[in-house]
Amino acid sequence: MSSKILSVGHIGKHYIRTHEPSLVPVCSACGLVREGGGSSGQERWITKRTYVESHGRTLADSHLTHTYCPACFTDFMERVRPSSRSIALAR
């Protein structure tokens, strides 16, 4: 998915670009929004309200993608592991 530039402004030595919103990861279990990540590797999971307040746009203006936050992923794996073990033993 490419990001289409809608407008470009120039202030001093700095260029400001306004572009279409990128994908915003949302936990499909609890609804927390992942912020950060990328090459720095620092991410945090925040509420939808905090996301809107810190980014100045609603989630309706963004393209959402679904994932699991670490807590929900751990919970999910704890529920799935017993089932996967019984399937493996049945073979």
C-alpha positions, 0 to 999 in steps of 0.5 A: 500500500503506497502513501499518496501525498495530498499536500506539501508545505515548506516552512524554513528548512523543514518540509511538512507532508500531509498524507493518507493515514497508514495502517493502525494496529488494533487488538482484536480481543481488547481493542487497544491500539498499538503506537510506535514500533517500527525500527526503534522497536519501542511500542506501547498499547494505548486506549482508543481515547488516548490515541485520538487525543495524542494524534488529533484524529479519530480511528474512523480516519485511519485504516485499521488492521487487527492483531493481538496485544501481548497480554491477549496473545498470551491469554489466547495461547494459554487457551489454545495450547491444551487443544493443540497438544491433544490433537498432536497426541491423537495422531 
